[in-house]
Amino acid sequence: MCDQPSWFLQLHDKYHEFVKESEREQFIARLQEVEDWLYEDGEDETKGVYIAKLEELKKQGDPIEERYKEHSERGSVIDQLIYCINSYREAAMSNDPKFDHIDLAEKQKVLNECVEAEAWLREKKHQDSPKHETPVLLSADVRKKAEAVDRFCRPIMMKPKPAKPATPESPSAASSQGGTHNLKGLRMCTLALAKMPMQVIVQGLETKYHQLLQSLWRRTNRRVV
């Protein structure tokens, strides 16, 4: 059998806030019951029986793990949305000559989009549920909002300047190059969105739950029927 403290502490420590007390104790008891069965009466069962046990455990354990993963991932995704909002707002409000060719009305559209995204995030945070329940604010939804902000604002703020006849560079033009940090920030926002993972890989999940799933899955692969 697997060492009990390893998975017992996971449910009482790592997953403590993501499962109700009554459900946690019930799940622990069920894991122990399935493990005893697996190495005793269930030593030589059919593939269908193992699959049924596997699905039964996943039905109880997966929601707990998903809530934990969602909570672990969501913070960084929210930070990315906030970064994009701030980057586009700063660019729209900037006096940098590099944005002089963009109409004020277009810049106002960007500001409005940023205000709407902030209001959306604030409302979702206010509606969010306790950690042991399915969250209202999902990282996938936050990612979609960040991508929507970027998709709306980027064509406006990254609009190229009209072409001008080539002239020798003046001292004032050279000094204006110091404002490139705004454009760099917008490019970094887009790049970060492209690299943002849909799910954070959670390490150290050697729990009784996972060990039993692996054992059951190996049994199903050894059985034809």
Secondary structure, DSSP 8 states (H G I E B T S, - for coil): ---HHHHHHIIIIITGGGS-HHHHHHHHHHHHHHHHHHTTTTTT--HHHHHHHHHHHHHHHHHHHHHHHHHHHHHHHHHHHHHHHHHHHHHHH---GGGTTS-HHHHHHHHHHHHHHHHHHHHHHHH---TTS--SS-HHHHHHHHHHHHHHHHHHHT------------HHHHHGGGGGHHHHHHHHHHHHHHH--SS--------HHHHHHHHHHHHHHT---
